[in-house]
Amino acid sequence: MGETSLSGVVAEGLASVCGLDGRALIDDPRWNAALAAFVERAHGLRIGILGGTFDPIHVGHLILAEQVAEELDLDGVLFMPAGNPSFKQDRKVTPAADRLAMVELAVADNPHFYVSDLEVKREGVTYTYDTLRELRACVPQDARLYFIMGSDTLASLHQWRNAEELAGLATFVGVDRPGQRHVTKDALERLAQEGFDVRIVQAPALEVSSSELRCRLADGKSVRYLIPASVMGYIADNGLYQ
């Protein structure tokens, strides 16, 4: 992790502005004001952003975030559950409030992990460009954003919504896992030509996916050690994935 502590900066800024505990940026109409309050003192910080449906969040997400943070010397990682993601229009997604709550529980014991409901609260279909534009407008120019994604999706970045403007909003981190389709050298060169700053991080192979976990839960099978215990409790208490 970076030398400057994001946890201290966030806790101080959020406690003073929103009366929050510094662990989550959620359910508060003053979210942007809270974020601005701490980033004013966050000059030079390196902030990772891990978006996804997290339906449900699992150990693979947490290991990935930790691995990237260590590899790139990030000061913290902001988990951002999707509201109505553009890439999940073909299936029913668990209510955003439940997915947000599960992410909060999953990251609660890591002082470098944070949660935002920015995408959850946005109406309509959510796009990465809209999210990064809003975040970029809040942080100082010398704070750096690192958008974390699978390396197999990097090749299509130039086709994403408002790709030309998107390229200047963050560094894009492709996570490379053994056994998965890797981004080609030609694709990386094309992205560089189109203005994208791309980094590749190697991650350990971990055969776990949210879709597989949903199936196991629906079949009454164990997901112990694949999902944090606190999240398992929430799923049971709220009758999810039955």
Secondary structure, 3 states (H helix, E strand, C coil): CCCCCHHHHHHHHHHHHCCCCCCEECCCCCHHHHHHHHHCCCCCCEEEEEEECCCCCCHHHHHHHHHHHHHCCCCEEEEEECCCEHHHCCCCCCCHHHHHHHHHHHHCCCCCEEEECHHHHCCCCECHHHHHHHHHHHCCCCCEEEEEEEHHHHHHHHHCCCHHHHCCCCEEEEEECCCCCCCCHHHHHHHHHCCCEEEEEECCCCCCCHHHHHHHHHCCCCCECCECHHHHHHHHHHCCCC
